Amino acid sequence: MSVEIRLLGRPCAWRDGVKVELRGHKAWLLLATLLLEDAPVGRGRLARMLFVDAADPAASLRWNLSQLRRHLGIGMDGDPVALEVPPDVSIDADLLLHGDAEDAAVLPCLDEELLAGLRTDAASEHVVWLEDERRRIHQLGVDVRQEAALTRLGRGDTDAAVALARQVAEASPLDENASALLVRCLRAAGRIADARMVAERASSRLRDELGVEPTDLLWAAAAAPPGGDRRVTGRGAVIAQLEAGASAVTAGAADAGIAALRSAIVAARAIREPTLLARALVALGSAMIHGVRGADQEGLALLHEAIPLTETIDDGALAVTARSEIGYVDFLRGRYDRAFHWFDQARLIGDGATTEVGWVDLYAGSSRDDVGASSDAARLLDRALRTAQSARDLRLEAFALTMLGRHHLMQDDLDESERTLDTALQIVNSLDWTAFRSFPEAILSDVVRRRGDLGRARGLAEHAFVLGEQVGDPCWESAALRSLGLVTVDAGDVGQGVALLRDAPAQCRRLPDTYRWIELWGLDALVDVARHQGLRQAHAWAEQLGSQASAHGMRPFAQRARRPSAV
């Protein structure tokens, strides 16, 4: 038996090539709910969401579960209801959520609305759920095409990469990253004039429609990457360049390190050494992501080129790192479903005790917190912390403590949050990790403010902001401005506080590869203050927050955007 189910566009299903007819539209809504929720859903909630108008909601739920089991062969049992999709059942939305991006990018109904034509009861909470999921699935369709374009680019299939990148750019005409992807693919295909034309048009759109000046991203994508030192030849020389480049990047000399790593890549290609080429690609890709503002996309292209190489060489740690770094960028940009895909892939390859998998747990736990899966988040972050302490990786430990401190703050556990963040800052200071210190300081400022110590909170926020400026990190600047704005409002200067809160998300948009959650964290604070102060812009800001949060699956922010008054 084989079953094909489509939830994109008008829902339909075929069993062994024969179309399956389901009675009523609630069965399709039920299947989509069970498939798209992050965890099994309780029967009581399903009955309230879908069958509130039925004479016997529980009986209606049982009948529809039975109908799906009988006609589609999908396991749906227990309370909460656990969904089990057999291998011979294919669901387009499931492939989009969990499958390979190249397969998902060619789904026949990818551009169509989730459950097109279906409506749910106006009084049901499912109205809001369906609207949010439609935004999320639409954004995910763009995300898989972007990833597929980078994968094809890494393989040298530039024609396919251009076609996919063009679809991404057309879907997101005001996204600088999307236009830069198309420019990069055109340049790789040798279409230099076309690449420059796309860059010029995208720059004009950003200026005319958003009133913002584009970054260097578009023109960097149009330019050929600098060549390496062609005097570097031979295996020993490549290894030396790799080691020198990695050391320079770690020491903070990013430009020198990147130049050395580029030379290593050129030489590794010349001598046809796949192991060294994979190491150089992953090292340079990671350096571009972590060490050069606005260069995440180039880093992703390098990592996608490295992925097939890591599958043929015996280096588990390198394979984990390549996948983890791709997932990390997806985490930053709010592409959580793709991030979870890459983190799962990394875990399958790695040994759970390795430091590399500790970083995977850190990023995955942080991502789970962003989308509101707090129990999973706590488990993964705790595991990352234990790995860090066991391996004596102080940077991983400081980062894990910071994200645990944020987690406790989001759960309103101020005591545990302050204790955890204090410990994180002690480690950060011992490492002299200036580039990171602003983040735990900004979070701690919010904890202290909520305790009522406005003087200390202001000092922490101001220090975090100035430090963020010095290291040139708009994410940390944004987080600090948010805290400073809230402190200023609490101190009684609402006008100045709102001005700072308006600047916070805008600061995070200054570059195209910043942490999307921080941007919405700032916007959420602005909405909260605007509502409490009765500002006329409150509704428009809440609409903006809700739309962006639901598109990225940040359910806590989406829910807060709909509340009459944020908590």
KAZIUR-V490769 format. One record per residue. RES is the residue in three letters. PSI is psi in whole degrees, 0 to 359 (NA if undefined). Layout:
res=RES psi=PSI
res=RES psi=PSI
This chain:
res=MET psi=138
res=SER psi=140
res=VAL psi=130
res=GLU psi=126
res=ILE psi=132
res=ARG psi=125
res=LEU psi=347
res=LEU psi=133
res=GLY psi=201
res=ARG psi=125
res=PRO psi=141
res=CYS psi=166
res=ALA psi=151
res=TRP psi=137
res=ARG psi=115
res=ASP psi=41
res=GLY psi=357
res=VAL psi=129
res=LYS psi=136
res=VAL psi=132
res=GLU psi=122
res=LEU psi=141
res=ARG psi=122
res=GLY psi=166
res=HIS psi=349
res=LYS psi=330
res=ALA psi=320
res=TRP psi=318
res=LEU psi=321
res=LEU psi=314
res=LEU psi=315
res=ALA psi=320
res=THR psi=312
res=LEU psi=327
res=LEU psi=321
res=LEU psi=342
res=GLU psi=149
res=ASP psi=338
res=ALA psi=161
res=PRO psi=143
res=VAL psi=136
res=GLY psi=149
res=ARG psi=324
res=GLY psi=317
res=ARG psi=319
res=LEU psi=319
res=ALA psi=319
res=ARG psi=322
res=MET psi=320
res=LEU psi=335
res=PHE psi=30
res=VAL psi=334
res=ASP psi=357
res=ALA psi=153
res=ALA psi=323
res=ASP psi=89
res=PRO psi=319
res=ALA psi=319
res=ALA psi=321
res=SER psi=321
res=LEU psi=313
res=ARG psi=318
res=TRP psi=318
res=ASN psi=325
res=LEU psi=318
res=SER psi=320
res=GLN psi=318
res=LEU psi=319
res=ARG psi=315
res=ARG psi=315
res=HIS psi=330
res=LEU psi=351
res=GLY psi=25
res=ILE psi=135
res=GLY psi=128
res=MET psi=95
res=ASP psi=164
res=GLY psi=178
res=ASP psi=105
res=PRO psi=160
res=VAL psi=119
res=ALA psi=130
res=LEU psi=129
res=GLU psi=113
res=VAL psi=113
res=PRO psi=160
res=PRO psi=333
res=ASP psi=9
res=VAL psi=122
res=SER psi=133
res=ILE psi=124
res=ASP psi=318
res=ALA psi=328
res=ASP psi=319
res=LEU psi=320
res=LEU psi=321
res=LEU psi=319
res=HIS psi=353
res=GLY psi=187
res=ASP psi=137
res=ALA psi=323
res=GLU psi=322
res=ASP psi=317
res=ALA psi=328
res=ALA psi=342
res=VAL psi=17
res=LEU psi=137
res=PRO psi=333
res=CYS psi=28
res=LEU psi=328
res=ASP psi=359
res=GLU psi=161
res=GLU psi=144
res=LEU psi=129
res=LEU psi=50
res=ALA psi=136
res=GLY psi=346
res=LEU psi=138
res=ARG psi=152
res=THR psi=171
res=ASP psi=135
res=ALA psi=330
res=ALA psi=354
res=SER psi=148
res=GLU psi=349
res=HIS psi=341
res=VAL psi=310
res=VAL psi=319
res=TRP psi=313
res=LEU psi=320
res=GLU psi=315
res=ASP psi=316
res=GLU psi=327
res=ARG psi=319
res=ARG psi=316
res=ARG psi=315
res=ILE psi=322
res=HIS psi=313
res=GLN psi=323
res=LEU psi=325
res=GLY psi=320
res=VAL psi=318
res=ASP psi=317
res=VAL psi=327
res=ARG psi=321
res=GLN psi=315
res=GLU psi=319
res=ALA psi=322
res=ALA psi=317
res=LEU psi=323
res=THR psi=314
res=ARG psi=322
res=LEU psi=319
res=GLY psi=332
res=ARG psi=354
res=GLY psi=8
res=ASP psi=76
res=THR psi=328
res=ASP psi=313
res=ALA psi=322
res=ALA psi=317
res=VAL psi=315
res=ALA psi=316
res=LEU psi=316
res=ALA psi=325
res=ARG psi=320
res=GLN psi=320
res=VAL psi=314
res=ALA psi=322
res=GLU psi=327
res=ALA psi=333
res=SER psi=69
res=PRO psi=340
res=LEU psi=13
res=ASP psi=113
res=GLU psi=323
res=ASN psi=319
res=ALA psi=316
res=SER psi=320
res=ALA psi=327
res=LEU psi=315
res=LEU psi=318
res=VAL psi=315
res=ARG psi=317
res=CYS psi=320
res=LEU psi=318
res=ARG psi=319
res=ALA psi=331
res=ALA psi=0
res=GLY psi=8
res=ARG psi=69
res=ILE psi=315
res=ALA psi=318
res=ASP psi=320
res=ALA psi=315
res=ARG psi=323
res=MET psi=316
res=VAL psi=318
res=ALA psi=318
res=GLU psi=315
res=ARG psi=320
res=ALA psi=320
res=SER psi=317
res=SER psi=319
res=ARG psi=316
res=LEU psi=319
res=ARG psi=314
res=ASP psi=321
res=GLU psi=330
res=LEU psi=345
res=GLY psi=28
res=VAL psi=151
res=GLU psi=127
res=PRO psi=154
res=THR psi=188
res=ASP psi=358
res=LEU psi=314
res=LEU psi=315
res=TRP psi=332
res=ALA psi=323
res=ALA psi=328
res=ALA psi=336
res=ALA psi=143
res=ALA psi=139
res=PRO psi=148
res=PRO psi=140
res=GLY psi=158
res=GLY psi=178
res=ASP psi=109
res=ARG psi=357
res=ARG psi=345
res=VAL psi=110
res=THR psi=156
res=GLY psi=152
res=ARG psi=317
res=GLY psi=320
res=ALA psi=322
res=VAL psi=316
res=ILE psi=319
res=ALA psi=318
res=GLN psi=321
res=LEU psi=312
res=GLU psi=317
res=ALA psi=317
res=GLY psi=315
res=ALA psi=318
res=SER psi=318
res=ALA psi=318
res=VAL psi=316
res=THR psi=324
res=ALA psi=356
res=GLY psi=359
res=ALA psi=72
res=ALA psi=317
res=ASP psi=313
res=ALA psi=319
res=GLY psi=317
res=ILE psi=320
res=ALA psi=317
res=ALA psi=320
res=LEU psi=325
res=ARG psi=318
res=SER psi=321
res=ALA psi=321
res=ILE psi=313
res=VAL psi=314
res=ALA psi=320
res=ALA psi=323
res=ARG psi=317
res=ALA psi=322
res=ILE psi=4
res=ARG psi=53
res=GLU psi=96
res=PRO psi=325
res=THR psi=312
res=LEU psi=324
res=LEU psi=316
res=ALA psi=315
res=ARG psi=318
res=ALA psi=319
res=LEU psi=316
res=VAL psi=318
res=ALA psi=314
res=LEU psi=320
res=GLY psi=316
res=SER psi=320
res=ALA psi=321
res=MET psi=322
res=ILE psi=316
res=HIS psi=341
res=GLY psi=350
res=VAL psi=117
res=ARG psi=134
res=GLY psi=12
res=ALA psi=17
res=ASP psi=321
res=GLN psi=319
res=GLU psi=321
res=GLY psi=318
res=LEU psi=319
res=ALA psi=319
res=LEU psi=318
res=LEU psi=322
res=HIS psi=328
res=GLU psi=326
res=ALA psi=331
res=ILE psi=307
res=PRO psi=330
res=LEU psi=321
res=THR psi=342
res=GLU psi=348
res=THR psi=350
res=ILE psi=158
res=ASP psi=76
res=ASP psi=85
res=GLY psi=320
res=ALA psi=319
res=LEU psi=319
res=ALA psi=320
res=VAL psi=314
res=THR psi=316
res=ALA psi=314
res=ARG psi=322
res=SER psi=320
res=GLU psi=322
res=ILE psi=314
res=GLY psi=325
res=TYR psi=315
res=VAL psi=319
res=ASP psi=321
res=PHE psi=313
res=LEU psi=319
res=ARG psi=4
res=GLY psi=20
res=ARG psi=65
res=TYR psi=321
res=ASP psi=319
res=ARG psi=323
res=ALA psi=313
res=PHE psi=324
res=HIS psi=312
res=TRP psi=323
res=PHE psi=320
res=ASP psi=318
res=GLN psi=318
res=ALA psi=319
res=ARG psi=325
res=LEU psi=328
res=ILE psi=323
res=GLY psi=166
res=ASP psi=128
res=GLY psi=344
res=ALA psi=354
res=THR psi=154
res=THR psi=323
res=GLU psi=317
res=VAL psi=335
res=GLY psi=319
res=TRP psi=324
res=VAL psi=314
res=ASP psi=321
res=LEU psi=308
res=TYR psi=319
res=ALA psi=319
res=GLY psi=319
res=SER psi=320
res=SER psi=318
res=ARG psi=322
res=ASP psi=319
res=ASP psi=325
res=VAL psi=3
res=GLY psi=9
res=ALA psi=73
res=SER psi=325
res=SER psi=313
res=ASP psi=321
res=ALA psi=312
res=ALA psi=318
res=ARG psi=313
res=LEU psi=320
res=LEU psi=322
res=ASP psi=320
res=ARG psi=320
res=ALA psi=320
res=LEU psi=317
res=ARG psi=319
res=THR psi=316
res=ALA psi=316
res=GLN psi=322
res=SER psi=319
res=ALA psi=355
res=ARG psi=41
res=ASP psi=97
res=LEU psi=328
res=ARG psi=316
res=LEU psi=319
res=GLU psi=315
res=ALA psi=319
res=PHE psi=316
res=ALA psi=318
res=LEU psi=321
res=THR psi=314
res=MET psi=330
res=LEU psi=322
res=GLY psi=318
res=ARG psi=317
res=HIS psi=313
res=HIS psi=324
res=LEU psi=316
res=MET psi=335
res=GLN psi=7
res=ASP psi=24
res=ASP psi=83
res=LEU psi=323
res=ASP psi=310
res=GLU psi=324
res=SER psi=313
res=GLU psi=318
res=ARG psi=314
res=THR psi=317
res=LEU psi=324
res=ASP psi=317
res=THR psi=318
res=ALA psi=316
res=LEU psi=327
res=GLN psi=316
res=ILE psi=316
res=VAL psi=316
res=ASN psi=322
res=SER psi=330
res=LEU psi=350
res=ASP psi=43
res=TRP psi=71
res=THR psi=323
res=ALA psi=342
res=PHE psi=339
res=ARG psi=326
res=SER psi=326
res=PHE psi=304
res=PRO psi=328
res=GLU psi=317
res=ALA psi=320
res=ILE psi=317
res=LEU psi=324
res=SER psi=320
res=ASP psi=322
res=VAL psi=311
res=VAL psi=321
res=ARG psi=316
res=ARG psi=340
res=ARG psi=348
res=GLY psi=0
res=ASP psi=80
res=LEU psi=328
res=GLY psi=311
res=ARG psi=321
res=ALA psi=317
res=ARG psi=317
res=GLY psi=317
res=LEU psi=316
res=ALA psi=317
res=GLU psi=318
res=HIS psi=318
res=ALA psi=320
res=PHE psi=312
res=VAL psi=319
res=LEU psi=320
res=GLY psi=321
res=GLU psi=317
res=GLN psi=323
res=VAL psi=357
res=GLY psi=38
res=ASP psi=104
res=PRO psi=337
res=CYS psi=310
res=TRP psi=323
res=GLU psi=317
res=SER psi=314
res=ALA psi=320
res=ALA psi=320
res=LEU psi=322
res=ARG psi=310
res=SER psi=318
res=LEU psi=321
res=GLY psi=317
res=LEU psi=321
res=VAL psi=317
res=THR psi=319
res=VAL psi=314
res=ASP psi=330
res=ALA psi=355
res=GLY psi=353
res=ASP psi=82
res=VAL psi=318
res=GLY psi=311
res=GLN psi=323
res=GLY psi=317
res=VAL psi=322
res=ALA psi=318
res=LEU psi=321
res=LEU psi=329
res=ARG psi=327
res=ASP psi=333
res=ALA psi=303
res=PRO psi=327
res=ALA psi=323
res=GLN psi=322
res=CYS psi=340
res=ARG psi=2
res=ARG psi=329
res=LEU psi=155
res=PRO psi=0
res=ASP psi=35
res=THR psi=175
res=TYR psi=110
res=ARG psi=326
res=TRP psi=320
res=ILE psi=321
res=GLU psi=313
res=LEU psi=335
res=TRP psi=317
res=GLY psi=318
res=LEU psi=323
res=ASP psi=317
res=ALA psi=320
res=LEU psi=316
res=VAL psi=316
res=ASP psi=311
res=VAL psi=317
res=ALA psi=321
res=ARG psi=313
res=HIS psi=331
res=GLN psi=357
res=GLY psi=32
res=LEU psi=142
res=ARG psi=336
res=GLN psi=355
res=ALA psi=316
res=HIS psi=316
res=ALA psi=319
res=TRP psi=322
res=ALA psi=321
res=GLU psi=317
res=GLN psi=316
res=LEU psi=313
res=GLY psi=318
res=SER psi=312
res=GLN psi=319
res=ALA psi=317
res=SER psi=325
res=ALA psi=328
res=HIS psi=2
res=GLY psi=19
res=MET psi=79
res=ARG psi=322
res=PRO psi=316
res=PHE psi=322
res=ALA psi=319
res=GLN psi=318
res=ARG psi=326
res=ALA psi=332
res=ARG psi=351
res=ARG psi=146
res=PRO psi=327
res=SER psi=122
res=ALA psi=150
res=VAL psi=NA
